[in-house]
Amino acid sequence: MKLPVLVSGLMAVAICVSAQPATTTPSPHAFVPPLHIPLLLAGNYGELRPDHFHAGLDIKTQGRTGIPVYAAADGFISRVAVSNSGYGHVIYIRHANGYTTVYGHLERFMPELAAYVKQQQYRQQSWAIDLQLNPDQFPVHQGQLIAWSGNTGAAVGPHLHFEIRNTSTQTPLNTQLFVLPIEDHLPPTVYRVAIYDRDQSIYLQHPLQLAVHAVQGRWTTQPSEVLVNASHIGVGIQVLDHQNGTSNTFGIYEARLYDSGRPVASFRLDSIPFDVTRDVNAHMDYQTWLEEGRAYQLFFPLPGNRLPVYQLYTPQGAVDISDGKPHHLTIEVTDASGNSRIVRLTLKQAPGAGVHTRSADSCSSLMRPGQLNIVDEPNLSFDLPPEALYDRICFRYTMEATPNPHLLAPVYHLFPATIPLKTDFTLYLKPLPDIPEPLRNKLVIIRTAPRQEELSLAQWTSGGWLAGRFSGFGKFEVKADTVAPLIKPITRLYPGIRLTDAREIRFRVTDDLSGIGSYRAELDGKWLLMGQFRNTIYYTFDEHCPPGKHTLILTVSDRVGNTRTYELHFIR
């Protein structure tokens, strides 16, 4: 069914629409702020992050931890988790209005919840834990203290990560639309506009990049009249938002593209399911971001892009300039508070101008989205499933012998290393012959690419192949990890040390290659709860360590099974 869409005073009909779900916002007073301090943001919903859109608000906590965190509405704690990655210490509250709020990177939980979590950690003998809770276990009311803010998990500084999700789908929604008191009277800034040839794969071209500047109060490109040697034009924008009271920059909410007043395409970042959030790599020009650090958000979905954020009013969201006439483009960008910025430019078709080709579409190994792409060579093999690619690529690879004694296979280069994949793939490599038996179960495959490094444990398969799972192309090397992790006390410890007045004990653990896989602590032969913060393992003295003599044994293993043990005899 085609519906009329009102856009900036114009009535238009969407002739090609990618499904964009409507977001139903509850009443303005359904949620209260989770912090009782001015809400200044470090990050907002829809920001472009590596392999995902940011799913909520990062609220600043005045540069410190320990700020009280409150329930945003009545409900019950439905889930609580503790981890050294992701959201770290996190609480999920389910509400009767169909929404779930999420509070991440916490320092500690309210006492009764903390006691329950600790009980379950000892029961499961695991510090990292993820618990599903019943409605009658921890009911909460709006404004109730539930935790204190922290810096746990993948946080890069003290803040509270706050989300509002649709409970039935667990889809995170644009939290700024829920009438939280965030002061924002500043419009977004469009820094550059990128021009693409839509008849060619985005990975087989260099875009024409145009700086944006103000001329007598109107924003336009330099130059404002652009000649392009193409018939169907796609547009991307490098844009950031701003807010009062902070120097941080943010993602935008919505952008619209017009051709001489007629809608061409738009996107709105208000409801992005987790199962497609990796497609942020197709919403932006991934290659230009890796190569130049400029993140262009595209008005057109690539063939493999599954994001439900676009409205298309022309085929493929392209501007048809094949008539040779000037086309006056208007780009309107809006943030979640309704502040807007408008940029204007003119496009015209002209031979020999504009977009530059990376490599010919007629390359010998052209891979296409929507089909199984197979590489089967004497020393290298993999299958890319039909859903792996976003657009056509020109694939090639090289293999080089290396005199490096630490490398146990030739170095394999898979090109292009700057294209994103929608799904991981299994890569099969031939290692060097006669790898010594003690090393065969210690092998890892390391992938490096621009701005990326990835490690996979090598698995032996029939025929003497090594297999590893990876998220992209690049350079692949095989090494053996034979060195156990290091355990180093952060403060000076020695046998028989008296720790009567110590509040806690900490160890720094590091591994030179495969990374820390697991750890286990025992006090006098019994499992002991030791937490992890980044590469620090710590124990806070409690009732499990009464006065007297004790023996602490800490065992740390890396991902290939190398193990080191630290033993300490002390007096409490």
C-alpha positions in Angstrom: 0.0 0.0 0.0 1.4 3.4 -1.0 1.0 6.1 1.5 1.4 9.9 1.1 4.4 11.2 3.0 4.6 14.8 4.1 8.2 16.0 3.8 9.1 19.6 4.6 5.8 20.9 3.3 5.8 18.7 0.2 3.4 15.8 -0.5 5.1 12.8 -2.1 4.5 9.1 -2.7 7.2 6.6 -1.8 7.6 4.4 -4.9 10.1 2.1 -3.3 10.2 1.8 0.4 12.5 -0.2 2.7 10.4 -1.1 5.8 10.9 1.4 8.5 8.9 0.5 11.6 7.0 3.2 13.5 8.1 3.8 17.1 5.3 4.3 19.6 6.5 6.6 22.4 4.8 6.4 25.8 3.5 9.4 27.6 6.1 12.1 28.5 6.1 11.1 32.1 6.5 7.3 31.6 10.2 7.5 32.5 12.2 9.7 34.8 16.0 10.2 34.4 18.1 7.4 35.9 20.5 10.0 37.4 19.7 13.0 39.6 22.4 15.1 38.0 22.2 17.3 34.8 22.1 14.9 31.9 25.1 15.6 29.7 25.9 13.0 27.1 29.1 11.3 26.0 27.3 9.3 23.3 23.8 9.0 21.9 21.6 6.5 20.0 22.5 5.7 16.4 26.2 6.8 16.6 28.4 4.8 14.2 30.5 2.4 16.1 32.7 -0.5 14.9 30.3 -3.2 13.7 27.3 -1.7 15.4 25.1 1.3 16.0 25.3 2.7 19.6 22.1 1.4 21.2 21.4 3.9 23.9 22.7 7.0 25.7 26.0 7.3 27.4 25.3 9.7 30.3 28.3 11.5 31.8 28.8 11.0 35.6 31.0 14.0 36.3 34.2 12.1 35.6 33.8 9.7 38.5 32.1 6.5 39.6 29.7 5.9 42.4 26.8 8.2 41.3 23.5 6.8 42.5 21.4 5.2 39.7 17.6 5.0 39.9 14.9 3.0 38.2 13.3 5.0 35.4 9.8 3.5 36.0 8.0 0.9 38.0 8.8 -2.7 37.1 11.0 -5.6 38.2 14.6 -6.5 37.6 14.3 -9.2 34.9 18.0 -9.7 34.3 21.4 -8.9 35.9 24.8 -9.7 34.5 28.5 -9.3 35.5 31.2 -9.3 32.8 34.6 -7.9 31.9 33.3 -7.0 28.5 30.2 -5.4 26.9 28.0 -3.6 29.5 30.0 -4.9 32.4 27.8 -4.9 35.5 24.3 -4.4 34.1 20.7 -4.3 35.2 17.6 -4.9 33.0 14.2 -3.7 34.3 11.0 -4.8 32.7 8.1 -2.4 32.8 4.3 -3.0 32.4 4.1 -0.5 29.5 5.9 -2.9 27.2 9.4 -1.5 27.5 12.6 -2.6 29.2 15.3 -0.2 30.5 19.0 -1.1 30.6 21.6 0.3 33.0 25.2 -0.6 32.0 28.8 -0.2 33.2 27.7 -0.1 36.8 30.1 -0.1 39.7 27.9 -2.1 42.2 24.3 -3.1 42.7 21.9 -2.3 45.4 22.7 -4.4 48.5 20.0 -7.0 48.3 20.7 -7.6 44.6 24.4 -7.7 45.2 24.0 -10.3 47.9 21.9 -12.5 45.6 24.4 -12.1 42.7 27.3 -13.1 45.0 25.3 -16.1 46.2 24.8 -17.3 42.6 28.5 -16.6 41.7 29.6 -19.0 44.5 26.9 -21.5 43.5 28.2 -21.5 39.9 31.8 -20.9 40.8 32.0 -18.1 38.3 32.5 -14.4 38.7 31.1 -13.7 35.2 27.4 -14.4 35.4 24.2 -13.8 33.6 21.0 -14.3 35.6 17.3 -14.3 34.5 15.0 -13.2 37.4 11.3 -13.7 38.2 8.9 -10.7 38.7 8.6 -11.4 42.4 12.3 -11.4 43.2 13.3 -7.8 42.8 10.3 -5.5 42.1 11.2 -1.8 41.9 9.4 1.5 41.8 10.1 4.6 39.8 12.9 6.5 41.3 14.2 3.7 43.5 18.0 3.4 44.0 19.1 0.3 42.1 22.9 0.7 41.7 25.9 3.1 41.5 27.5 4.2 38.3 30.8 2.8 37.3 33.4 2.1 34.5 33.0 -1.7 34.1 32.9 -3.8 30.9 33.9 -2.1 27.6 33.6 1.4 29.0 36.4 3.8 28.2 35.6 6.1 31.1 33.1 6.6 33.9 29.5 6.9 32.6 26.1 5.3 32.6 24.9 3.4 29.5 21.1 3.8 29.5 18.7 2.1 27.0 15.0 1.8 26.4 14.0 -1.4 24.5 10.9 -2.9 23.2 10.4 -5.8 25.6 8.8 -8.2 23.1 11.5 -7.8 20.5 14.4 -6.5 22.6 15.0 -3.9 19.9 16.7 -0.8 21.4 14.8 2.4 20.6 16.1 6.0 20.3 16.1 6.9 24.0 16.2 10.7 23.3 12.7 10.5 21.9 11.4 9.6 25.4 11.3 13.2 26.6 14.3 13.1 28.9 15.6 16.5 30.1 18.6 16.8 27.7 19.3 20.4 26.7 20.0 20.6 23.0 19.6 23.7 20.8 22.5 23.1 18.5 22.0 21.8 14.9 24.1 19.1 13.3 27.1 20.0 11.2 27.5 18.5 7.7 31.3 18.4 7.0 31.3 16.8 3.5 29.1 15.4 0.9 30.2 12.3 -1.1 28.9 11.5 -4.6 28.7 7.9 -5.9 27.9 6.2 -9.2 24.9 4.0 -8.4 25.5 1.9 -11.5 28.7 0.6 -10.1 29.5 -1.2 -6.8 30.5 1.1 -4.0 33.6 -1.1 -3.5 34.8 -0.5 -7.1 34.9 3.3 -6.9 36.4 6.2 -5.1 33.6 8.8 -4.3 33.8 12.4 -5.2 34.2 14.2 -1.9 33.0 17.8 -1.5 33.7 20.0 1.5 30.7 21.9 2.9 31.0 25.5 4.0 28.7 28.5 4.7 28.2 31.2 2.0 26.2 34.2 3.2 24.4 32.1 5.8 23.6 29.2 3.4 25.4 25.9 3.5 26.7 24.5 0.3 29.5 22.4 -1.2 32.8 23.5 -2.6 32.2 23.8 -5.5 28.4 24.3 -5.3 27.9 23.2 -8.9 29.3 19.7 -9.4 29.9 17.8 -12.7 29.7 14.0 -12.6 30.4 11.4 -15.3 27.5 9.1 -14.3 23.8 8.7 -14.9 22.5 7.7 -11.5 23.9 9.3 -8.4 24.0 8.2 -4.8 24.7 10.6 -2.0 26.5 10.2 1.3 27.1 12.8 4.1 29.8 13.1 6.7 27.8 14.6 9.6 28.0 15.0 13.4 25.6 16.4 15.9 26.3 18.7 18.9 24.6 19.4 22.2 24.7 22.2 24.8 27.1 21.9 27.6 29.5 19.4 26.1 32.3 19.3 23.5 31.4 15.7 22.5 30.0 15.0 19.1 27.1 12.7 18.4 25.1 10.8 15.8 22.1 12.3 14.0 18.5 11.2 14.0 17.3 11.7 10.5 18.4 12.9 7.0 16.4 13.6 3.9 17.5 14.1 0.3 15.6 16.1 -2.4 16.1 16.6 -6.1 14.6 20.0 -7.1 12.1 19.8 -4.3 11.1 16.1 -4.9 12.0 13.6 -2.3 14.7 11.0 -3.3 15.5 9.2 -0.1 15.7 9.4 3.7 16.9 7.5 6.7 15.8 7.6 10.3 17.7 6.0 13.2 15.1 5.3 15.8 14.7 1.5 15.9 17.6 -0.8 15.0 17.4 -4.5 15.9 20.5 -6.1 17.3 20.5 -8.8 14.7 21.1 -6.3 11.9 23.2 -3.7 13.8 26.4 -5.0 12.1 25.0 -3.5 8.9 26.2 -0.2 10.1 29.1 -1.2 7.9 26.9 -0.9 4.9 25.1 2.2 6.1 28.4 4.0 5.8 31.1 4.0 3.1 33.3 1.5 5.0 36.3 1.7 2.7 36.6 5.5 2.9 36.2 5.3 6.7 39.1 2.8 6.9 41.3 4.6 4.5 40.6 8.2 5.4 38.7 8.3 8.7 35.6 9.9 7.1 32.4 8.2 7.9 29.9 8.9 5.1 26.3 7.9 5.9 24.6 6.7 2.7 21.1 7.7 1.6 20.9 4.4 -0.4 21.0 0.8 0.9 23.5 -1.5 -0.6 22.2 -4.7 -2.1 23.0 -6.7 1.1 21.9 -4.1 3.6 19.1 -5.3 5.9 18.6 -2.1 8.0 14.9 -1.0 8.3 15.8 2.7 8.4 15.3 3.9 4.8 12.5 5.5 2.8 13.2 5.4 -0.9 11.2 7.5 -3.4 13.3 6.7 -6.5 14.8 3.4 -7.6 17.8 2.6 -5.3 17.5 6.0 -3.7 19.4 7.4 -6.7 19.3 10.8 -8.4 18.8 10.3 -12.2 20.8 13.1 -13.9 20.9 11.4 -17.3 18.8 14.2 -18.9 21.9 16.5 -18.8 20.0 19.2 -16.9 21.1 20.7 -13.6 19.6 19.0 -10.6 19.3 21.1 -7.5 19.8 18.8 -4.4 18.8 19.7 -0.9 20.0 17.7 2.1 18.2 18.2 5.4 19.7 16.7 8.5 17.9 16.6 11.9 18.8 15.6 15.4 16.5 14.0 18.0 15.7 17.4 19.5 14.4 18.7 16.2 17.4 21.0 15.3 18.1 20.9 11.6 20.8 21.8 9.1 20.2 22.2 5.3 22.9 21.9 2.6 22.3 22.7 -1.1 24.3 21.8 -4.2 23.7 21.3 -7.9 24.6 18.2 -10.0 25.0 17.9 -13.7 26.2 15.0 -15.9 29.4 15.7 -17.8 32.0 13.3 -19.4 35.2 12.7 -17.6 34.3 14.2 -14.3 33.5 13.0 -10.8 33.7 9.4 -9.5 36.9 7.4 -9.9 37.0 3.7 -10.5 39.0 1.4 -8.1 39.1 -1.6 -10.5 37.1 -2.8 -13.5 33.8 -4.7 -13.0 35.3 -7.2 -15.5 38.0 -8.4 -13.0 38.8 -12.1 -13.1 37.4 -12.9 -9.6 34.2 -10.8 -9.3 32.2 -11.8 -6.2 28.6 -10.9 -5.9 26.1 -10.6 -3.1 23.3 -13.1 -3.0 25.3 -16.0 -4.4 27.7 -18.5 -3.0 31.3 -17.4 -3.7 33.9 -20.2 -3.5 37.7 -19.9 -3.5 39.4 -23.3 -3.8 43.2 -23.1 -4.3 46.0 -25.5 -3.4 46.9 -23.7 -0.2 43.8 -21.6 0.5 40.1 -22.3 0.6 36.9 -20.7 1.8 33.2 -20.2 0.9 31.4 -16.9 1.3 27.7 -17.7 1.9 25.2 -15.7 -0.3 24.4 -13.4 2.6 28.1 -12.4 3.3 28.6 -9.5 0.8 26.9 -6.1 0.7 27.9 -5.3 -2.8 30.2 -6.6 -5.6 33.9 -6.9 -4.9 37.0 -7.7 -7.0 38.7 -10.5 -5.1 42.4 -11.5 -5.3 44.9 -13.1 -3.0 48.7 -13.6 -2.7 50.8 -16.0 -0.7 54.4 -15.3 0.3 57.0 -17.5 2.0 58.6 -16.0 5.0 61.9 -16.6 6.8 60.4 -15.6 10.1 60.9 -18.6 12.4 57.9 -17.6 14.4 55.5 -18.0 11.5 54.3 -21.6 10.8 52.6 -21.0 7.5 53.1 -18.7 4.5 51.7 -15.3 4.9 48.3 -15.0 3.1 46.9 -11.7 1.8 43.2 -11.6 0.9 42.1 -8.4 -0.9 40.4 -6.1 -0.6 41.1 -5.8 3.1 38.9 -2.7 3.4 35.5 -4.3 2.6 33.1 -5.3 5.3 31.4 -8.7 5.5 27.9 -9.2 6.8 28.7 -12.6 8.3 31.9 -14.4 9.5 33.5 -17.1 7.3 35.7 -20.0 7.9 39.2 -19.8 6.2 41.2 -22.9 5.5 45.0 -22.5 5.1 47.9 -24.9 4.5 50.6 -24.6 7.2 54.2 -25.5 6.8 54.9 -29.2 6.8 56.3 -31.1 9.8 55.1 -28.7 12.6 56.5 -30.2 15.8 53.9 -32.2 17.8 54.1 -30.0 20.9 53.1 -27.0 18.9 50.2 -28.5 16.9 47.6 -27.7 19.6 49.0 -24.2 20.3 48.4 -22.6 16.9 46.5 -19.4 16.3 45.7 -17.5 13.1 46.1 -13.7 13.3 44.3 -11.4 10.9 45.4 -7.8 10.4 43.7 -5.2 8.3 43.4 -1.4 8.5 42.2 -0.4 12.0 41.6 -4.1 12.8 43.3 -7.1 14.4 41.6 -10.4 15.0 42.7 -13.8 16.3 41.2 -17.2 15.9 42.3 -20.4 17.5 43.5 -22.7 14.7 41.6 -26.0 14.2 43.1 -29.0 12.4 40.9 -30.5 9.7 41.4 -33.4 7.3 44.1 -33.2 4.8 46.4 -31.2 7.0 44.5 -27.9 6.7 44.2 -25.3 9.5 40.8 -23.6 9.9 39.9 -20.3 11.6 36.8 -18.1 11.8 37.1 -14.5 10.7 35.0 -11.4 10.1 36.9 -10.0 7.1 39.8 -10.1 4.7 43.4 -8.9 5.3 46.8 -10.4 6.1 46.8 -13.9 7.8 49.7 -15.3 9.8 50.0 -18.6 11.8 51.9 -18.6 15.1 52.3 -20.9 18.1 51.5 -19.6 21.6 53.8 -21.6 24.0 54.1 -18.9 26.7 51.9 -19.1 29.8 50.2 -15.9 31.0 52.0 -13.7 33.5 50.6 -13.0 37.0 52.1 -10.0 38.8 50.9 -8.6 42.1 50.1 -5.0 41.9 51.4 -4.4 45.4 54.4 -6.1 47.0 53.6 -9.5 48.3 55.9 -12.1 50.0 55.4 -15.4 51.8 53.9 -15.0 55.3 52.8 -11.4 54.7 50.3 -10.0 57.2 47.3 -8.5 55.4 45.2 -7.7 58.4 44.4 -4.2 57.4 44.3 -4.7 53.6 40.9 -4.0 51.9 41.7 -6.1 48.8 44.4 -7.8 46.9 45.1 -7.3 43.2 47.0 -9.1 40.4 47.8 -7.9 36.9 47.4 -10.8 34.3 48.7 -10.5 30.8 49.3 -12.9 27.8 51.5 -12.2 24.9 49.5 -13.8 22.1 46.2 -15.8 22.4 44.8 -13.8 25.3 43.5 -14.8 28.8 41.0 -17.6 28.5 40.1 -18.3 32.1 41.2 -18.0 35.7 40.4 -19.7 39.0 41.2 -18.8 42.6 41.1 -21.0 45.6 41.5 -20.0 49.3 42.5 -22.9 51.5 41.3 -25.3 48.9 37.9 -23.7 48.3 36.7 -21.7 45.3 37.1 -17.9 45.9 35.2 -15.1 44.2 37.8 -12.9 42.4 36.6 -10.2 40.1 38.1 -8.9 36.9 38.5 -5.3 35.7 40.3 -5.1 32.3 43.6 -7.0 32.9 43.4 -6.9 36.7 42.0 -9.7 38.9 41.1 -8.7 42.4 39.7 -10.0 45.7 37.9 -7.8 48.2 38.3 -9.3 51.7 35.1 -10.6 53.1 33.6 -13.3 55.4 35.3 -16.0 53.2 38.7 -15.0 54.6 38.5 -15.0 58.4 41.4 -14.1 60.7 44.3 -16.6 60.6 46.8 -18.2 58.2 45.7 -18.8 54.6 46.9 -20.1 51.3 45.7 -18.4 48.1 46.2 -20.2 44.8 45.5 -18.3 41.6 45.6 -20.2 38.3 45.4 -18.4 34.9 45.1 -20.0 31.5 45.4 -18.6 28.1 43.1 -19.5 25.2 45.3 -22.4 24.0 45.7 -23.9 27.4 49.0 -22.6 28.7 48.7 -22.2 32.4 50.5 -20.4 35.2 49.8 -20.7 39.0 50.6 -18.1 41.7 50.6 -19.3 45.3 50.6 -17.0 48.3 50.8 -17.8 52.0 49.5 -14.9 54.1 48.1 -14.0 57.5 44.8 -12.2 57.9 
